[in-house]
Amino acid sequence: MLLIVGSESGNAEMVADCVTDALHEIGFKVTTFRIGTLEEANLTSQHTVLICCSTTGIGDIPQNVEPLHDALVATRPSLSHIRYGLIGLGDRNYKDSFLGGPKKWDAIFEALGATKVGARLELDATDNPTPDLDAVEWVKHWVTLL
């Protein structure tokens, strides 16, 4: 499983680390992508992708994974062989841009033919004081849908 982690302040990275540990305990092998190119992500050989991403600015994707997202938008490779899930972090106090980054991932994966498995986990900084624990519980259920 490929885990794409988009983080500006480290919250999504913390959540992704806890999710990775939970996936390892369940028996999944996880490769983490935190920065790099489309070629380095090697999406053509992936079958399951989990995205853990926060939002920055006015609904933007974190800078560390923005080049990957931009390359997907520009080159539009088929992702029809991929099943994916998404953990989004944001703050509802910024209602116009809440989960803007994760929603952009959802949109491009869907547009490129990937199949979403389950509902996106939406973690609000105000309502979810322990996003890592919430994400671990969610991923334990999510893997049963694969």
C-alpha positions as protocol buffer text, in pm:
chain_id: "A"
residue {
  index: 1
  type: MET
  ca { x: 0 y: 0 z: 0 }
}
residue {
  index: 2
  type: LEU
  ca { x: 123 y: 347 z: -84 }
}
residue {
  index: 3
  type: LEU
  ca { x: 58 y: 618 z: 175 }
}
residue {
  index: 4
  type: ILE
  ca { x: 80 y: 972 z: 36 }
}
residue {
  index: 5
  type: VAL
  ca { x: 135 y: 1224 z: 315 }
}
residue {
  index: 6
  type: GLY
  ca { x: 75 y: 1595 z: 259 }
}
residue {
  index: 7
  type: SER
  ca { x: 161 y: 1803 z: 564 }
}
residue {
  index: 8
  type: GLU
  ca { x: 260 y: 2162 z: 637 }
}
residue {
  index: 9
  type: SER
  ca { x: 265 y: 2182 z: 1017 }
}
residue {
  index: 10
  type: GLY
  ca { x: 323 y: 1814 z: 1092 }
}
residue {
  index: 11
  type: ASN
  ca { x: -28 y: 1714 z: 1200 }
}
residue {
  index: 12
  type: ALA
  ca { x: -97 y: 1501 z: 892 }
}
residue {
  index: 13
  type: GLU
  ca { x: 248 y: 1348 z: 927 }
}
residue {
  index: 14
  type: MET
  ca { x: 176 y: 1253 z: 1290 }
}
residue {
  index: 15
  type: VAL
  ca { x: -158 y: 1101 z: 1186 }
}
residue {
  index: 16
  type: ALA
  ca { x: 8 y: 914 z: 898 }
}
residue {
  index: 17
  type: ASP
  ca { x: 274 y: 771 z: 1131 }
}
residue {
  index: 18
  type: CYS
  ca { x: 6 y: 633 z: 1364 }
}
residue {
  index: 19
  type: VAL
  ca { x: -194 y: 496 z: 1069 }
}
residue {
  index: 20
  type: THR
  ca { x: 121 y: 330 z: 933 }
}
residue {
  index: 21
  type: ASP
  ca { x: 182 y: 160 z: 1268 }
}
residue {
  index: 22
  type: ALA
  ca { x: -179 y: 37 z: 1275 }
}
residue {
  index: 23
  type: LEU
  ca { x: -154 y: -93 z: 918 }
}
residue {
  index: 24
  type: HIS
  ca { x: 168 y: -277 z: 1001 }
}
residue {
  index: 25
  type: GLU
  ca { x: -1 y: -438 z: 1304 }
}
residue {
  index: 26
  type: ILE
  ca { x: -284 y: -557 z: 1077 }
}
residue {
  index: 27
  type: GLY
  ca { x: -29 y: -704 z: 836 }
}
residue {
  index: 28
  type: PHE
  ca { x: -4 y: -448 z: 557 }
}
residue {
  index: 29
  type: LYS
  ca { x: 324 y: -341 z: 402 }
}
residue {
  index: 30
  type: VAL
  ca { x: 322 y: 38 z: 368 }
}
residue {
  index: 31
  type: THR
  ca { x: 542 y: 256 z: 152 }
}
residue {
  index: 32
  type: THR
  ca { x: 525 y: 622 z: 251 }
}
residue {
  index: 33
  type: PHE
  ca { x: 552 y: 903 z: -3 }
}
residue {
  index: 34
  type: ARG
  ca { x: 627 y: 1240 z: 154 }
}
residue {
  index: 35
  type: ILE
  ca { x: 803 y: 1424 z: -127 }
}
residue {
  index: 36
  type: GLY
  ca { x: 906 y: 1353 z: -483 }
}
residue {
  index: 37
  type: THR
  ca { x: 798 y: 1321 z: -842 }
}
residue {
  index: 38
  type: LEU
  ca { x: 524 y: 1129 z: -1014 }
}
residue {
  index: 39
  type: GLU
  ca { x: 783 y: 877 z: -1128 }
}
residue {
  index: 40
  type: GLU
  ca { x: 906 y: 830 z: -771 }
}
residue {
  index: 41
  type: ALA
  ca { x: 551 y: 771 z: -650 }
}
residue {
  index: 42
  type: ASN
  ca { x: 536 y: 486 z: -902 }
}
residue {
  index: 43
  type: LEU
  ca { x: 157 y: 488 z: -916 }
}
residue {
  index: 44
  type: THR
  ca { x: 155 y: 254 z: -1215 }
}
residue {
  index: 45
  type: SER
  ca { x: 265 y: -31 z: -988 }
}
residue {
  index: 46
  type: GLN
  ca { x: 34 y: 56 z: -697 }
}
residue {
  index: 47
  type: HIS
  ca { x: -304 y: -104 z: -638 }
}
residue {
  index: 48
  type: THR
  ca { x: -399 y: 50 z: -305 }
}
residue {
  index: 49
  type: VAL
  ca { x: -331 y: 411 z: -211 }
}
residue {
  index: 50
  type: LEU
  ca { x: -416 y: 591 z: 111 }
}
residue {
  index: 51
  type: ILE
  ca { x: -384 y: 969 z: 115 }
}
residue {
  index: 52
  type: CYS
  ca { x: -341 y: 1156 z: 443 }
}
residue {
  index: 53
  type: CYS
  ca { x: -345 y: 1527 z: 374 }
}
residue {
  index: 54
  type: SER
  ca { x: -399 y: 1858 z: 544 }
}
residue {
  index: 55
  type: THR
  ca { x: -500 y: 2188 z: 390 }
}
residue {
  index: 56
  type: THR
  ca { x: -286 y: 2497 z: 371 }
}
residue {
  index: 57
  type: GLY
  ca { x: -341 y: 2853 z: 258 }
}
residue {
  index: 58
  type: ILE
  ca { x: -684 y: 2903 z: 105 }
}
residue {
  index: 59
  type: GLY
  ca { x: -765 y: 2539 z: 40 }
}
residue {
  index: 60
  type: ASP
  ca { x: -433 y: 2437 z: -109 }
}
residue {
  index: 61
  type: ILE
  ca { x: -236 y: 2114 z: -108 }
}
residue {
  index: 62
  type: PRO
  ca { x: 72 y: 2111 z: 117 }
}
residue {
  index: 63
  type: GLN
  ca { x: 393 y: 2203 z: -65 }
}
residue {
  index: 64
  type: ASN
  ca { x: 562 y: 1869 z: -5 }
}
residue {
  index: 65
  type: VAL
  ca { x: 313 y: 1682 z: -229 }
}
residue {
  index: 66
  type: GLU
  ca { x: 203 y: 1965 z: -454 }
}
residue {
  index: 67
  type: PRO
  ca { x: 446 y: 1859 z: -733 }
}
residue {
  index: 68
  type: LEU
  ca { x: 291 y: 1511 z: -738 }
}
residue {
  index: 69
  type: HIS
  ca { x: -62 y: 1650 z: -755 }
}
residue {
  index: 70
  type: ASP
  ca { x: 37 y: 1900 z: -1025 }
}
residue {
  index: 71
  type: ALA
  ca { x: 199 y: 1622 z: -1231 }
}
residue {
  index: 72
  type: LEU
  ca { x: -118 y: 1413 z: -1210 }
}
residue {
  index: 73
  type: VAL
  ca { x: -324 y: 1711 z: -1328 }
}
residue {
  index: 74
  type: ALA
  ca { x: -82 y: 1786 z: -1612 }
}
residue {
  index: 75
  type: THR
  ca { x: -18 y: 1434 z: -1742 }
}
residue {
  index: 76
  type: ARG
  ca { x: -352 y: 1270 z: -1651 }
}
residue {
  index: 77
  type: PRO
  ca { x: -236 y: 906 z: -1631 }
}
residue {
  index: 78
  type: SER
  ca { x: -499 y: 639 z: -1585 }
}
residue {
  index: 79
  type: LEU
  ca { x: -540 y: 537 z: -1222 }
}
residue {
  index: 80
  type: SER
  ca { x: -819 y: 291 z: -1298 }
}
residue {
  index: 81
  type: HIS
  ca { x: -616 y: 10 z: -1139 }
}
residue {
  index: 82
  type: ILE
  ca { x: -605 y: 190 z: -802 }
}
residue {
  index: 83
  type: ARG
  ca { x: -839 y: 166 z: -505 }
}
residue {
  index: 84
  type: TYR
  ca { x: -790 y: 452 z: -263 }
}
residue {
  index: 85
  type: GLY
  ca { x: -897 y: 611 z: 61 }
}
residue {
  index: 86
  type: LEU
  ca { x: -848 y: 956 z: 203 }
}
residue {
  index: 87
  type: ILE
  ca { x: -788 y: 1104 z: 546 }
}
residue {
  index: 88
  type: GLY
  ca { x: -834 y: 1480 z: 536 }
}
residue {
  index: 89
  type: LEU
  ca { x: -733 y: 1726 z: 805 }
}
residue {
  index: 90
  type: GLY
  ca { x: -861 y: 2080 z: 826 }
}
residue {
  index: 91
  type: ASP
  ca { x: -1027 y: 2346 z: 1036 }
}
residue {
  index: 92
  type: ARG
  ca { x: -1396 y: 2429 z: 986 }
}
residue {
  index: 93
  type: ASN
  ca { x: -1328 y: 2782 z: 1108 }
}
residue {
  index: 94
  type: TYR
  ca { x: -1200 y: 2833 z: 753 }
}
residue {
  index: 95
  type: LYS
  ca { x: -1531 y: 2722 z: 606 }
}
residue {
  index: 96
  type: ASP
  ca { x: -1463 y: 2836 z: 249 }
}
residue {
  index: 97
  type: SER
  ca { x: -1141 y: 2634 z: 228 }
}
residue {
  index: 98
  type: PHE
  ca { x: -1214 y: 2352 z: 475 }
}
residue {
  index: 99
  type: LEU
  ca { x: -1048 y: 2033 z: 345 }
}
residue {
  index: 100
  type: GLY
  ca { x: -953 y: 2207 z: 22 }
}
residue {
  index: 101
  type: GLY
  ca { x: -633 y: 2005 z: -14 }
}
residue {
  index: 102
  type: PRO
  ca { x: -790 y: 1664 z: 49 }
}
residue {
  index: 103
  type: LYS
  ca { x: -1084 y: 1749 z: -179 }
}
residue {
  index: 104
  type: LYS
  ca { x: -839 y: 1824 z: -460 }
}
residue {
  index: 105
  type: TRP
  ca { x: -682 y: 1478 z: -415 }
}
residue {
  index: 106
  type: ASP
  ca { x: -1026 y: 1322 z: -422 }
}
residue {
  index: 107
  type: ALA
  ca { x: -1113 y: 1508 z: -741 }
}
residue {
  index: 108
  type: ILE
  ca { x: -799 y: 1415 z: -934 }
}
residue {
  index: 109
  type: PHE
  ca { x: -802 y: 1049 z: -829 }
}
residue {
  index: 110
  type: GLU
  ca { x: -1168 y: 1023 z: -928 }
}
residue {
  index: 111
  type: ALA
  ca { x: -1108 y: 1205 z: -1258 }
}
residue {
  index: 112
  type: LEU
  ca { x: -824 y: 965 z: -1342 }
}
residue {
  index: 113
  type: GLY
  ca { x: -1043 y: 660 z: -1282 }
}
residue {
  index: 114
  type: ALA
  ca { x: -935 y: 544 z: -937 }
}
residue {
  index: 115
  type: THR
  ca { x: -1200 y: 376 z: -722 }
}
residue {
  index: 116
  type: LYS
  ca { x: -1265 y: 532 z: -383 }
}
residue {
  index: 117
  type: VAL
  ca { x: -1313 y: 278 z: -106 }
}
residue {
  index: 118
  type: GLY
  ca { x: -1535 y: 402 z: 174 }
}
residue {
  index: 119
  type: ALA
  ca { x: -1607 y: 758 z: 274 }
}
residue {
  index: 120
  type: ARG
  ca { x: -1334 y: 1017 z: 320 }
}
residue {
  index: 121
  type: LEU
  ca { x: -1240 y: 1069 z: 685 }
}
residue {
  index: 122
  type: GLU
  ca { x: -1278 y: 1440 z: 761 }
}
residue {
  index: 123
  type: LEU
  ca { x: -1089 y: 1549 z: 1070 }
}
residue {
  index: 124
  type: ASP
  ca { x: -1170 y: 1897 z: 1196 }
}
residue {
  index: 125
  type: ALA
  ca { x: -912 y: 2055 z: 1426 }
}
residue {
  index: 126
  type: THR
  ca { x: -1192 y: 2191 z: 1645 }
}
residue {
  index: 127
  type: ASP
  ca { x: -1394 y: 1868 z: 1678 }
}
residue {
  index: 128
  type: ASN
  ca { x: -1114 y: 1611 z: 1670 }
}
residue {
  index: 129
  type: PRO
  ca { x: -859 y: 1681 z: 1946 }
}
residue {
  index: 130
  type: THR
  ca { x: -703 y: 1336 z: 1885 }
}
residue {
  index: 131
  type: PRO
  ca { x: -692 y: 1304 z: 1506 }
}
residue {
  index: 132
  type: ASP
  ca { x: -435 y: 1025 z: 1525 }
}
residue {
  index: 133
  type: LEU
  ca { x: -666 y: 802 z: 1732 }
}
residue {
  index: 134
  type: ASP
  ca { x: -966 y: 884 z: 1511 }
}
residue {
  index: 135
  type: ALA
  ca { x: -766 y: 799 z: 1200 }
}
residue {
  index: 136
  type: VAL
  ca { x: -642 y: 469 z: 1342 }
}
residue {
  index: 137
  type: GLU
  ca { x: -998 y: 361 z: 1420 }
}
residue {
  index: 138
  type: TRP
  ca { x: -1111 y: 468 z: 1072 }
}
residue {
  index: 139
  type: VAL
  ca { x: -830 y: 284 z: 892 }
}
residue {
  index: 140
  type: LYS
  ca { x: -904 y: -38 z: 1081 }
}
residue {
  index: 141
  type: HIS
  ca { x: -1252 y: -28 z: 931 }
}
residue {
  index: 142
  type: TRP
  ca { x: -1135 y: 99 z: 591 }
}
residue {
  index: 143
  type: VAL
  ca { x: -908 y: -199 z: 529 }
}
residue {
  index: 144
  type: THR
  ca { x: -1205 y: -434 z: 574 }
}
residue {
  index: 145
  type: LEU
  ca { x: -1363 y: -269 z: 268 }
}
residue {
  index: 146
  type: LEU
  ca { x: -1064 y: -338 z: 40 }
}
